[in-house]
Amino acid sequence: MPDTPNLRPATRDELTQSLSFALRFNGRKRVHDADETMARITAERLVEHLERSGYVVMHKPPLDQHGAPGNLADDVEKARKIDRDE
């Protein structure tokens, strides 16, 4: 594994949000075959299974506080704005 001193275990909420986002979007484009509620429920069940199975998902902190690549909160907000504009 490369030198990754800033890695920390991802929180349950971070993992759920990431999986839910992945189920609802392909990149930044909305996928209309996955309802938001169903995506959240599916993500929560996947997280529960991963926890029971002993998986640890690691999370890197954002590079900075100004919309760094990989900043999930910014990506989710941008995707919501795009979805509202459609």
KOLNUKE-390684 format. One record per residue: residue number from 1; residue in one letter; x, y, z of N, C-alpha, C in turn. Coordinates in nm, 2 decimals, padded with zeros to 4 digits. Layout:
BEGIN
{r NUM A {X Y Z} {X Y Z} {X Y Z}} ...
***
This chain:
BEGIN
{r 1 M {00.08 -00.12 00.00} {00.00 00.00 00.00} {00.09 00.12 00.00}} {r 2 P {00.06 00.22 -00.08} {00.14 00.34 -00.09} {00.14 00.42 00.05}} {r 3 D {00.23 00.51 00.06} {00.24 00.59 00.19} {00.11 00.67 00.21}} {r 4 T {00.02 00.63 00.30} {-00.11 00.69 00.31} {-00.14 00.72 00.46}} {r 5 P {-00.06 00.81 00.52} {-00.08 00.84 00.66} {-00.21 00.90 00.70}} {r 6 N {-00.28 00.96 00.61} {-00.40 01.04 00.64} {-00.53 00.95 00.63}} {r 7 L {-00.51 00.83 00.59} {-00.63 00.74 00.58} {-00.69 00.72 00.72}} {r 8 R {-00.82 00.71 00.72} {-00.90 00.68 00.84} {-01.02 00.59 00.80}} {r 9 P {-01.07 00.52 00.89} {-01.19 00.44 00.85} {-01.30 00.54 00.82}} {r 10 A {-01.37 00.50 00.71} {-01.49 00.58 00.67} {-01.60 00.56 00.77}} {r 11 T {-01.68 00.67 00.79} {-01.79 00.65 00.88} {-01.90 00.58 00.81}} {r 12 R {-02.00 00.53 00.89} {-02.11 00.46 00.83} {-02.19 00.56 00.74}} {r 13 D {-02.20 00.68 00.78} {-02.28 00.78 00.70} {-02.21 00.82 00.57}} {r 14 E {-02.07 00.83 00.58} {-02.00 00.85 00.45} {-02.01 00.74 00.35}} {r 15 L {-02.00 00.62 00.40} {-02.02 00.50 00.31} {-02.16 00.49 00.25}} {r 16 T {-02.26 00.52 00.34} {-02.40 00.52 00.29} {-02.42 00.62 00.18}} {r 17 Q {-02.37 00.74 00.21} {-02.39 00.85 00.11} {-02.32 00.82 -00.02}} {r 18 S {-02.20 00.76 -00.01} {-02.12 00.73 -00.13} {-02.19 00.62 -00.22}} {r 19 L {-02.24 00.52 -00.15} {-02.31 00.41 -00.22} {-02.44 00.46 -00.28}} {r 20 S {-02.51 00.54 -00.20} {-02.64 00.60 -00.25} {-02.62 00.68 -00.37}} {r 21 F {-02.51 00.77 -00.37} {-02.48 00.85 -00.48} {-02.45 00.77 -00.60}} {r 22 A {-02.37 00.66 -00.58} {-02.33 00.57 -00.69} {-02.45 00.50 -00.76}} {r 23 L {-02.55 00.47 -00.67} {-02.67 00.41 -00.73} {-02.76 00.51 -00.80}} {r 24 R {-02.75 00.64 -00.77} {-02.84 00.73 -00.84} {-02.78 00.81 -00.95}} {r 25 F {-02.64 00.81 -00.96} {-02.57 00.89 -01.06} {-02.47 00.80 -01.14}} {r 26 N {-02.45 00.84 -01.26} {-02.34 00.78 -01.34} {-02.25 00.90 -01.37}} {r 27 G {-02.14 00.92 -01.29} {-02.06 01.04 -01.30} {-02.15 01.15 -01.24}} {r 28 R {-02.18 01.25 -01.32} {-02.26 01.36 -01.27} {-02.40 01.35 -01.33}} {r 29 K {-02.42 01.26 -01.41} {-02.55 01.24 -01.48} {-02.65 01.16 -01.40}} {r 30 R {-02.77 01.20 -01.38} {-02.87 01.13 -01.30} {-02.91 01.01 -01.38}} {r 31 V {-02.92 00.90 -01.30} {-02.97 00.77 -01.36} {-03.11 00.76 -01.31}} {r 32 H {-03.20 00.75 -01.40} {-03.34 00.76 -01.37} {-03.41 00.62 -01.34}} {r 33 D {-03.32 00.52 -01.33} {-03.38 00.39 -01.30} {-03.36 00.35 -01.15}} {r 34 A {-03.31 00.45 -01.07} {-03.29 00.42 -00.93} {-03.35 00.54 -00.85}} {r 35 D {-03.46 00.51 -00.78} {-03.52 00.61 -00.70} {-03.43 00.65 -00.58}} {r 36 E {-03.44 00.77 -00.54} {-03.35 00.82 -00.43} {-03.38 00.74 -00.30}} {r 37 T {-03.50 00.71 -00.27} {-03.53 00.63 -00.15} {-03.48 00.49 -00.16}} {r 38 M {-03.50 00.43 -00.27} {-03.45 00.29 -00.29} {-03.30 00.29 -00.29}} {r 39 A {-03.23 00.39 -00.35} {-03.09 00.39 -00.34} {-03.04 00.41 -00.20}} {r 40 R {-03.10 00.49 -00.12} {-03.06 00.50 00.02} {-03.08 00.37 00.10}} {r 41 I {-03.20 00.31 00.08} {-03.22 00.18 00.15} {-03.12 00.08 00.11}} {r 42 T {-03.10 00.07 -00.02} {-03.00 -00.03 -00.07} {-02.86 00.00 -00.01}} {r 43 A {-02.82 00.12 -00.01} {-02.69 00.16 00.04} {-02.68 00.13 00.19}} {r 44 E {-02.78 00.15 00.27} {-02.78 00.12 00.41} {-02.77 -00.03 00.43}} {r 45 R {-02.84 -00.11 00.35} {-02.83 -00.26 00.37} {-02.69 -00.30 00.33}} {r 46 L {-02.63 -00.25 00.23} {-02.49 -00.28 00.19} {-02.40 -00.25 00.30}} {r 47 V {-02.41 -00.13 00.36} {-02.32 -00.09 00.47} {-02.33 -00.19 00.59}} {r 48 E {-02.46 -00.22 00.62} {-02.48 -00.32 00.73} {-02.41 -00.45 00.70}} {r 49 H {-02.42 -00.50 00.58} {-02.36 -00.62 00.54} {-02.21 -00.61 00.55}} {r 50 L {-02.15 -00.50 00.50} {-02.00 -00.49 00.50} {-01.96 -00.48 00.65}} {r 51 E {-02.03 -00.41 00.74} {-01.99 -00.41 00.88} {-01.99 -00.54 00.94}} {r 52 R {-02.10 -00.62 00.92} {-02.11 -00.76 00.97} {-02.01 -00.85 00.92}} {r 53 S {-01.96 -00.82 00.80} {-01.86 -00.91 00.74} {-01.72 -00.87 00.78}} {r 54 G {-01.70 -00.76 00.86} {-01.57 -00.72 00.90} {-01.49 -00.63 00.81}} {r 55 Y {-01.56 -00.58 00.71} {-01.49 -00.49 00.62} {-01.46 -00.35 00.68}} {r 56 V {-01.35 -00.29 00.65} {-01.31 -00.16 00.69} {-01.28 -00.08 00.56}} {r 57 V {-01.36 00.02 00.54} {-01.34 00.10 00.42} {-01.27 00.23 00.46}} {r 58 M {-01.16 00.26 00.39} {-01.08 00.37 00.43} {-01.12 00.50 00.35}} {r 59 H {-01.10 00.61 00.41} {-01.14 00.74 00.35} {-01.02 00.84 00.36}} {r 60 K {-00.99 00.90 00.25} {-00.89 01.01 00.25} {-00.96 01.14 00.28}} {r 61 P {-00.90 01.23 00.35} {-00.96 01.36 00.37} {-00.95 01.44 00.24}} {r 62 P {-01.03 01.54 00.21} {-01.02 01.62 00.09} {-00.89 01.70 00.09}} {r 63 L {-00.84 01.73 -00.03} {-00.71 01.80 -00.04} {-00.72 01.94 00.02}} {r 64 D {-00.83 02.01 00.00} {-00.85 02.14 00.07} {-01.00 02.16 00.09}} {r 65 Q {-01.04 02.27 00.14} {-01.18 02.30 00.17} {-01.25 02.37 00.06}} {r 66 H {-01.19 02.38 -00.06} {-01.25 02.45 -00.17} {-01.29 02.36 -00.29}} {r 67 G {-01.37 02.26 -00.26} {-01.42 02.17 -00.37} {-01.31 02.08 -00.43}} {r 68 A {-01.22 02.03 -00.35} {-01.12 01.94 -00.40} {-01.19 01.82 -00.47}} {r 69 P {-01.12 01.76 -00.57} {-01.17 01.63 -00.62} {-01.19 01.53 -00.52}} {r 70 G {-01.30 01.46 -00.52} {-01.33 01.36 -00.42} {-01.41 01.41 -00.30}} {r 71 N {-01.45 01.54 -00.30} {-01.52 01.60 -00.19} {-01.67 01.56 -00.22}} {r 72 L {-01.72 01.46 -00.15} {-01.85 01.40 -00.17} {-01.96 01.50 -00.15}} {r 73 A {-01.95 01.59 -00.05} {-02.05 01.68 -00.02} {-02.07 01.78 -00.13}} {r 74 D {-01.96 01.83 -00.19} {-01.97 01.92 -00.31} {-02.03 01.85 -00.43}} {r 75 D {-01.99 01.72 -00.45} {-02.04 01.64 -00.57} {-02.19 01.62 -00.55}} {r 76 V {-02.24 01.59 -00.43} {-02.38 01.57 -00.41} {-02.46 01.69 -00.43}} {r 77 E {-02.41 01.81 -00.38} {-02.48 01.93 -00.40} {-02.49 01.98 -00.54}} {r 78 K {-02.38 01.96 -00.62} {-02.38 01.99 -00.76} {-02.47 01.90 -00.83}} {r 79 A {-02.48 01.78 -00.80} {-02.57 01.68 -00.87} {-02.72 01.72 -00.84}} {r 80 R {-02.74 01.76 -00.72} {-02.88 01.80 -00.68} {-02.92 01.93 -00.76}} {r 81 K {-02.83 02.02 -00.78} {-02.86 02.14 -00.85} {-02.88 02.11 -01.00}} {r 82 I {-02.80 02.02 -01.06} {-02.82 01.97 -01.20} {-02.96 01.91 -01.21}} {r 83 D {-02.99 01.82 -01.11} {-03.12 01.75 -01.12} {-03.24 01.85 -01.11}} {r 84 R {-03.23 01.95 -01.03} {-03.34 02.05 -01.02} {-03.35 02.13 -01.14}} {r 85 D {-03.24 02.15 -01.21} {-03.24 02.23 -01.34} {-03.30 02.16 -01.45}} {r 86 E {-03.31 02.03 -01.45} {-03.36 01.95 -01.56} {-03.51 01.96 -01.57}} 
***
